[in-house]
Each structure stands twice: as C-alpha cells, then as structure tokens.
C-alpha cells in the first residue's frame, strides 16, 4: 500500500517522500578525515584520530580517562569486568533499558536485579534501589534515558553507603548534563555510544569513561587483549605480554576519523537537536493540554541534548494504532525497549509479567517520533498534524469520520 497524507480538509493524498525515524547527519569533514587516515596508512587502532577523540571527550567532560571502543556494548563489558563481578553477584539495573546494560555483566555470571523506573524521566527510581540491595549486591548500572540524567547524587550516596560500584550507562547521554556534570563522568565508570541512531555518530562506536583513577591501568590492559601493550608504547616496559583476561576492544582508526569530525561539531549538532525538540513541543503542546498525550519531562537539574523525542499515549492500544496510522502516511515512528524482565532471558532469572507494572505500562505507551539533524520544520509539522488528526478522530474516540481543521481549532483553544 502506498503512503498517503492528509490535506487540511481531511482528504488523503499520496505523499512524495516518507519521513524516516532516523538518519545520520554528515556535516562536512567526516570524509576528509577518513581520507586523511587512509592516506597516512594509520587505519588500525589507537592512531591520531582515536587519541583526538579520547582527548576531546576527556577535556570537554572532565573525565579522568576515556578509552575509545568499537561499541557501547564493548565499553559496558569492560566496565563489568573492571567491577570484578563474579557468578552469584547481583547488579541493580532498570528493566527499561537496552539489552547490553544487563548482558554486559550477565555474561560474567552476575544476576540482574530489576527495579522500577520513574514515571516522569523513565530513569531508574533511586527510591527502589536501596530496598533491592542484598549481601550479594556489587554494583548499580543506571541508564540516562534519552539523555536525561538520573538522580546521580542519590544513586552515588546509596552506592557509598553499601560500598557498591556505579557504572553509568550514558549511551544516550553524550553532551548532556546533571547539575552541571557531564553524564558518564559521575560513576566509577561510564559508557558512551556513537551508534548511527545517536546524536553523534560513526556507524558503530563507543567509549569507556574511567572516573576512578585506580581502574585506569587495568582498563587499558583489558581493552588491548589482556596485554600491557599500552605501557610498552609509552616506554614503561621493554616488551609487552599477556597479563589479564581481556579482549580486542579497540576501534578502527577510520571509525574514529569519522567520529572526530562529529565531535568537533558537537555544539552545532546539539543546538540543532534542541531546535527540533522545541518545535515538536510547540506543535504538540495543545494535545498535552487536552490530556491526549504527555511530552518528555526534563527535570530542572538536568540539561538534555535532546537525543530523541517521545510521547506517552493513553494506552498501548492508542500507541499501536497511532504508530500504524503514521506508517500508513509515510512516517516512521517506533516504540522503544521491551522491558528486560519480560524477555525470554529475563524469565530465565525468574521474572514474570506483572513484576514491574509501572515499567510495563510506560513501555506500552511510549512512541518515539522522527528526530534527526536534517529533519525540516515542514516534516515535523506533518508529523504533528497526523498525530493531531489521529488523536482527535478515529484513534482516540472511535469516531468514524473527523474534521482535521476542527480538531486543530479545538486544540488551539486550549493552547497555553
């Protein structure tokens, strides 16, 4: 079936171009830097561009040591190993997160202890963490959802009282802040992602943030196949050898060459993302005022980089219907994580549907809208118009027909 759109009078018409959910934004110097890496022959790992990326992140965000990795998954796996997690240990983690937040330590034999999230930010609820601590608990792995910081002061205080490690999964949080501190810079360890769906991209890529200086040397060893090769390259040992159980977690220099250009344009990219966020909020505010959806919440202590834009609908039925309606009209909007506790692996750990009702409810109601650097205001308007039409018509109230212009007029009456 071909995609259609709506005119102001509610009549459907074919659309010439679909609106994708995401699209990488190439700003100009990426190919130049990749070509430079190829010309110099430095295309393996830990070359000039890899060092440039790490140094920029360290200096910009006040991180003691940044080690570039092939993915955020690799960074989280390194972090889990640096926490010395062993079979039988427990790690407190939200269920509403990407799989590798948990699989990074499950692969070492540790058990995930899933807790509820906050209804506003969708981040882990610190009030639920302390009740989940047992004598087997060794770490807390919070995630900064959509680049909005967790309550890190509370989390770090709980960790201090119980002598727990904190690994901040800031995959979505590069260039976002909590009380003026960069996400990823506050836990013992942090992890960044530069996957092509993020604000700053290189296809696949990540970084390990080492904020505890006592972990730096071992982090370098684990990342470089368990060898002390980094010390050899610095002239600290005469030859390098195998000293720990590590893996190959160094990204290609070509990947980091691409990323270096993105990092240098960080302020431009973030400013554009905030423009997109403001425009969606302006267009959808009448629907929130009418109680038809809820817009993202950013607490005052947090500075978001607007990594994504989501809405929360009345229920899973409305969400799924709207998602299908947008798809029919050429707009790709998607839900997000399936809560880990109801996944097949989560069930292996004894969890069942109903164990975390708030997480399950929110996961069923969230819808993420197209948001990428080159999306136009006209495209955003089209998305907002379709949402307005659906929520004011067939989708939310069961009407057989609706007047698009009447819905817009009704929403404008409640706009503040």
Secondary structure as UniProt FT lines:
FT   STRAND          4..6
FT   TURN            8..9
FT   STRAND          12..14
FT   HELIX           30..40
FT   HELIX           48..61
FT   STRAND          65..69
FT   HELIX           72..82
FT   TURN            83..84
FT   TURN            87..88
FT   STRAND          90..94
FT   HELIX           99..106
FT   TURN            107..109
FT   STRAND          111..115
FT   TURN            119..121
FT   HELIX           126..132
FT   TURN            135..136
FT   STRAND          137..141
FT   HELIX           145..147
FT   HELIX           152..162
FT   STRAND          165..169
FT   TURN            171..172
FT   TURN            174..175
FT   STRAND          177..178
FT   TURN            179..180
FT   STRAND          181..182
FT   TURN            183..184
FT   STRAND          189..193
FT   TURN            196..197
FT   STRAND          206..210
FT   HELIX           213..215
FT   HELIX           216..223
FT   TURN            225..226
FT   HELIX           229..233
FT   TURN            234..235
FT   HELIX           253..264
FT   HELIX           266..289
FT   TURN            290..291
FT   STRAND          294..295
FT   TURN            300..301
FT   STRAND          302..303
FT   STRAND          310..312
FT   HELIX           316..328
FT   TURN            329..330
FT   HELIX           340..342
FT   HELIX           344..348
FT   TURN            349..350
FT   TURN            353..356
FT   HELIX           357..365
FT   STRAND          366..368
FT   TURN            373..374
FT   HELIX           377..391
FT   TURN            392..393
FT   HELIX           394..397
FT   HELIX           404..413
//
